[in-house]
């Protein structure tokens, strides 16, 4: 895919109160009929679904949810049908997209017309960002040593020397608003994204990040 030929695709959407970044892992408990059908179809056709965050409606509770205009494709990796109407799934973020339009089907499932965005180019981490790389290394070590959350929330291989991977992992962990996370996700330059993440960490003294 090249930037001169944007790739458009129609995909099912899973609006959530979180932001998924490429190579990020998201565990979902699926029990609503619309999403059970969606997961079955994705598994059957080996296709992805789109994760977008739900933005706040400005005080109008009757309005349909406002969806972020930036999101990430999710590929199902693990699937456990605990009950006929309860699936435990684990999916991995693959590629970012821009949401061009969306509509809700009678079943309640959201369908989006999206434009896929270029994957981050491999960009070495500059020396001035070594402190946040060390911070991420410490977090990974703690997760691995204490077996937090049962499994690592990061998909191997760990690309600790790549601006895009490091900035995405730290952006997932930062206790910041969905709007800020979406702003980071929308950055097409991984070096700029890492600059912004580093700025947030240093400005807010967020060196002691917590898993949440």
C-alpha positions in Angstrom: 0.0 0.0 0.0 1.2 3.5 -0.8 0.1 6.9 0.4 -1.0 7.8 -3.2 -3.4 4.9 -3.1 -5.4 5.0 0.1 -7.1 1.7 0.9 -10.7 2.0 1.8 -12.5 -0.8 3.6 -15.9 -1.5 5.2 -15.5 -3.1 8.6 -17.5 -3.9 11.7 -16.7 -1.6 14.6 -16.4 -2.3 18.3 -16.8 1.0 20.1 -15.0 0.9 23.5 -14.0 3.2 26.4 -10.4 2.6 25.5 -7.9 3.0 22.7 -6.1 0.1 21.0 -2.7 0.8 19.4 -0.9 -1.4 16.8 0.7 -4.4 18.4 -1.4 -3.8 21.5 -3.3 -6.7 23.1 -7.0 -6.3 24.0 -9.0 -8.9 25.9 -12.8 -8.8 25.4 -15.7 -10.6 27.0 -18.3 -11.0 24.3 -21.9 -11.6 25.2 -24.1 -9.2 23.2 -25.7 -10.9 20.2 -24.4 -8.3 17.8 -20.8 -8.8 18.8 -21.2 -12.6 19.1 -22.3 -12.6 15.4 -19.5 -10.2 14.5 -16.8 -12.4 16.2 -18.2 -15.5 14.5 -18.0 -13.9 11.1 -14.5 -12.5 11.7 -13.3 -16.0 12.7 -15.1 -17.7 9.8 -13.8 -15.2 7.2 -10.5 -14.6 8.9 -11.1 -10.8 8.9 -10.5 -8.0 11.4 -12.8 -5.7 13.2 -12.2 -2.1 14.1 -11.7 -0.7 17.6 -12.7 2.9 18.1 -13.2 4.8 21.3 -16.5 6.3 22.4 -16.3 10.0 22.8 -18.3 11.9 25.4 -21.7 13.2 24.2 -22.0 16.8 25.3 -24.7 16.2 27.9 -27.2 14.7 25.4 -27.8 11.2 26.7 -30.4 10.5 23.9 -27.8 11.1 21.1 -26.1 8.2 19.5 -22.5 7.7 20.7 -19.9 9.8 19.1 -17.1 7.7 17.8 -13.5 8.7 17.4 -12.3 9.4 13.9 -9.2 7.3 14.5 -9.0 3.6 15.3 -7.1 0.4 14.9 -7.9 -2.9 13.2 -8.0 -5.9 15.6 -7.1 -9.5 14.7 -8.6 -12.2 16.9 -5.8 -14.4 18.2 -7.4 -16.4 21.0 -11.0 -17.5 21.2 -12.7 -19.4 24.0 -16.4 -20.1 23.8 -17.0 -20.4 27.6 -20.8 -20.7 27.0 -22.9 -20.6 23.9 -23.5 -16.8 24.5 -20.2 -15.9 26.2 -16.9 -15.8 24.4 -13.6 -14.8 25.9 -11.3 -13.3 23.2 -7.9 -11.8 22.8 -7.1 -9.7 19.9 -4.1 -7.8 18.7 -4.0 -4.4 17.0 -2.7 -4.5 13.5 -3.2 -1.3 11.5 -4.5 2.2 12.2 -7.4 3.6 10.2 -9.3 6.9 9.8 -13.1 6.5 10.2 -14.7 8.2 7.2 -18.3 7.4 8.0 -20.3 5.0 10.2 -23.8 3.7 10.5 -25.6 1.4 12.9 -27.4 -1.7 11.6 -30.8 -2.8 13.0 -28.9 -5.4 15.1 -27.1 -2.5 16.8 -23.7 -3.3 15.2 -21.8 -0.3 13.9 -20.3 -0.5 10.4 -17.6 1.9 9.3 -16.1 3.0 6.0 -12.5 3.4 6.8 -9.2 4.5 5.2 -6.3 2.4 6.3 -3.2 4.4 7.4 0.4 3.6 6.7 2.2 1.5 9.3 4.9 3.3 11.3 8.2 3.2 9.5 11.0 1.6 11.6 12.6 4.5 13.4 15.5 4.1 15.8 14.9 5.6 19.3 17.2 8.7 19.6 19.5 8.9 22.6 17.5 11.7 24.3 14.6 9.3 24.7 16.6 6.6 26.5 15.0 7.4 29.8 11.5 6.5 28.7 12.9 3.4 27.0 14.4 2.4 30.4 11.1 3.1 32.0 9.3 0.8 29.6 11.9 -1.9 30.1 11.3 -1.7 33.9 7.5 -2.0 33.4 8.0 -5.1 31.1 10.3 -6.6 33.7 7.8 -6.1 36.5 5.0 -7.6 34.4 7.1 -10.6 33.5 8.4 -11.2 37.1 5.1 -10.8 38.8 3.0 -12.4 36.0 0.6 -9.5 36.2 -2.8 -9.9 34.4 -1.9 -13.6 33.8 -0.3 -12.8 30.5 1.8 -10.0 29.2 -0.4 -7.2 27.7 2.4 -6.8 25.1 2.8 -8.9 22.0 6.3 -10.2 21.4 8.7 -9.5 19.9 9.5 -6.4 22.1 10.8 -3.8 19.7 12.4 -1.7 22.4 14.6 0.1 20.0 11.8 1.3 17.7 10.1 4.7 18.2 6.7 3.5 17.0 6.6 0.4 19.3 7.9 2.2 22.3 5.6 5.2 21.9 2.5 2.9 21.4 3.2 0.8 24.5 3.8 3.9 26.7 0.7 5.6 25.3 -1.4 2.5 26.2 -0.1 2.7 29.8 -0.3 6.4 30.4 -3.2 7.5 32.7 -4.4 10.1 30.3 -7.7 10.9 28.7 -9.1 9.1 25.6 -8.8 12.3 23.7 -5.1 12.4 24.4 -4.6 8.8 23.5 -6.5 9.3 20.3 -4.3 12.3 19.5 -1.2 10.1 20.0 -2.7 7.3 17.9 -3.4 9.8 15.1 0.3 10.9 14.9 1.7 9.6 11.6 5.3 10.3 12.6 6.4 7.8 15.3 9.3 10.1 16.4 6.8 12.9 17.0 4.5 10.5 18.9 7.4 9.5 21.1 8.3 13.2 21.6 4.8 13.8 22.8 4.7 10.7 25.1 8.0 11.7 26.7 6.7 15.2 27.2 3.6 13.9 29.0 5.7 11.7 31.2 8.2 14.3 32.2 5.7 17.2 32.6 3.4 15.2 34.8 6.2 13.2 36.5 4.5 9.9 35.5 7.6 7.8 36.0 5.7 5.4 38.3 3.2 4.2 35.8 0.5 1.8 37.0 -1.1 -1.0 35.0 -4.8 -0.4 34.5 
